[in-house]
Amino acid sequence: MRKPLSHSSRGYSLIEVLLASAILMIGVGAASTMTVVLNKQEEINLQVSRGTARLEAAARMFQMGLSPAQISTLLPADPDGGAISFTTVGTVNIPGVGDMESTVCSLSLAIEGDGAFTGATAATREESVTLYRTPLVP
């Protein structure tokens, strides 16, 4: 005669297995969605980093004595479409220092959003730097 199995040795019922599987799938789905969002954020950070590096390069070229027109031709094209612009170069008198040439160098980046995962749409990021240099002797 067989002994009846105790509750602990019978195993899991089909309902318990299906419920555990559903909870596991929800977790896997959430992790995969988070991965997509993090990848998109990484792309945006890379785009902003490249734009900022181009802005810094333009600033250094201005401080070395190049004109805004020369800088625009020397800077490589931005694959992300970031535009760098300069205001009209003017002269500013700084007390204790003297006359300095001044310009504002601006960067405009069009950042594409991914509304399906991040909820964000396209946006424009603007950065600008005021630059000074000693007047150049012609």
ChimeraX attribute file (.defattr): number of C-alpha atoms within 10 A of each C-alpha:
attribute: neighborCount
match mode: 1-to-1
recipient: residues
	/A:1	3
	/A:2	4
	/A:3	5
	/A:4	7
	/A:5	8
	/A:6	8
	/A:7	8
	/A:8	7
	/A:9	7
	/A:10	9
	/A:11	9
	/A:12	10
	/A:13	8
	/A:14	9
	/A:15	9
	/A:16	11
	/A:17	10
	/A:18	11
	/A:19	11
	/A:20	11
	/A:21	12
	/A:22	12
	/A:23	10
	/A:24	12
	/A:25	12
	/A:26	10
	/A:27	12
	/A:28	12
	/A:29	11
	/A:30	11
	/A:31	11
	/A:32	11
	/A:33	13
	/A:34	14
	/A:35	12
	/A:36	13
	/A:37	16
	/A:38	13
	/A:39	11
	/A:40	17
	/A:41	15
	/A:42	12
	/A:43	14
	/A:44	14
	/A:45	13
	/A:46	13
	/A:47	19
	/A:48	19
	/A:49	12
	/A:50	15
	/A:51	24
	/A:52	17
	/A:53	11
	/A:54	20
	/A:55	24
	/A:56	14
	/A:57	14
	/A:58	24
	/A:59	22
	/A:60	14
	/A:61	17
	/A:62	21
	/A:63	16
	/A:64	12
	/A:65	14
	/A:66	16
	/A:67	13
	/A:68	21
	/A:69	10
	/A:70	13
	/A:71	20
	/A:72	16
	/A:73	9
	/A:74	12
	/A:75	14
	/A:76	9
	/A:77	12
	/A:78	14
	/A:79	9
	/A:80	15
	/A:81	13
	/A:82	22
	/A:83	17
	/A:84	22
	/A:85	17
	/A:86	19
	/A:87	12
	/A:88	10
	/A:89	14
	/A:90	13
	/A:91	15
	/A:92	14
	/A:93	11
	/A:94	9
	/A:95	7
	/A:96	6
	/A:97	8
	/A:98	11
	/A:99	16
	/A:100	17
	/A:101	17
	/A:102	21
	/A:103	21
	/A:104	16
	/A:105	21
	/A:106	18
	/A:107	18
	/A:108	18
	/A:109	20
	/A:110	16
	/A:111	19
	/A:112	15
	/A:113	16
	/A:114	14
	/A:115	10
	/A:116	9
	/A:117	12
	/A:118	15
	/A:119	9
	/A:120	11
	/A:121	11
	/A:122	10
	/A:123	11
	/A:124	10
	/A:125	12
	/A:126	13
	/A:127	13
	/A:128	15
	/A:129	14
	/A:130	12
	/A:131	16
	/A:132	19
	/A:133	16
	/A:134	15
	/A:135	14
	/A:136	10
	/A:137	4
	/A:138	3
